[in-house]
């Protein structure tokens, strides 16, 4: 093994933009069960499936419409 290496001609990692960031998120058991079952059927880790699903939402600019119930006027 060399004492020093010269990286002057090195190239940047082309995959750095694809790196993932670790976070903590609270999900319902129903959501987790769904993706864990899907994980077994597809042999893809459930966290990867959740990421694919959310990435699809981002790429297709999917949104959700919320309808809040007016509980004060009941």
C-alpha positions as CSV (number, residue, x, y, z in Angstrom):
1,X,0.0,0.0,0.0
2,X,1.3,3.5,-0.9
3,X,1.9,6.1,1.7
4,X,0.2,8.7,-0.4
5,X,-2.2,8.7,-3.3
6,X,-2.7,11.3,-6.0
7,X,-6.4,12.1,-6.7
8,X,-5.7,15.0,-9.1
9,X,-7.1,13.0,-12.0
10,X,-9.9,11.5,-10.1
11,X,-13.6,11.9,-11.1
12,X,-16.5,12.8,-8.9
13,X,-18.9,10.1,-7.9
14,X,-21.8,10.2,-10.5
15,X,-24.2,8.7,-8.0
16,X,-23.9,11.4,-5.2
17,X,-27.1,13.0,-6.3
18,X,-28.9,9.7,-5.8
19,X,-27.8,9.3,-2.1
20,X,-30.5,9.0,0.4
21,X,-30.9,10.8,3.7
22,X,-31.9,8.9,6.8
23,X,-34.9,10.3,8.6
24,X,-37.4,9.2,11.2
25,X,-41.0,9.0,10.2
26,X,-44.1,7.8,12.1
27,X,-46.4,5.6,10.0
28,X,-49.5,3.7,10.9
29,X,-49.3,0.0,11.4
30,X,-51.7,-0.4,8.5
31,X,-49.3,1.4,6.1
32,X,-46.3,-0.6,7.4
33,X,-48.2,-3.9,7.1
34,X,-49.2,-3.0,3.5
35,X,-45.7,-2.3,2.4
36,X,-44.2,-5.3,4.4
37,X,-46.7,-7.6,2.7
38,X,-45.8,-6.1,-0.7
39,X,-42.2,-6.5,0.2
40,X,-42.6,-10.2,0.6
41,X,-44.5,-10.6,-2.7
42,X,-41.9,-8.5,-4.6
43,X,-38.7,-9.4,-2.7
44,X,-38.0,-5.7,-2.5
45,X,-37.3,-4.2,1.0
46,X,-40.3,-2.4,2.3
47,X,-38.4,0.9,2.9
48,X,-37.3,0.8,-0.7
49,X,-41.0,0.3,-1.8
50,X,-42.1,3.3,0.3
51,X,-39.3,5.4,-1.3
52,X,-40.4,4.3,-4.8
53,X,-44.0,5.1,-4.0
54,X,-43.1,8.6,-2.7
55,X,-40.6,9.2,-5.6
56,X,-43.4,8.3,-8.0
57,X,-45.6,11.0,-6.3
58,X,-42.8,13.5,-6.7
59,X,-42.1,12.8,-10.3
60,X,-45.8,12.8,-11.3
61,X,-46.5,15.8,-9.1
62,X,-49.3,13.9,-7.3
63,X,-51.2,15.9,-4.6
64,X,-53.8,15.1,-2.2
65,X,-57.0,17.0,-1.4
66,X,-57.9,17.3,2.2
67,X,-61.5,17.8,3.4
68,X,-61.5,18.9,7.0
69,X,-64.6,18.1,9.0
70,X,-66.1,21.0,10.8
71,X,-66.5,19.5,14.2
72,X,-67.4,22.8,16.0
73,X,-70.7,23.3,14.2
74,X,-72.1,19.8,14.8
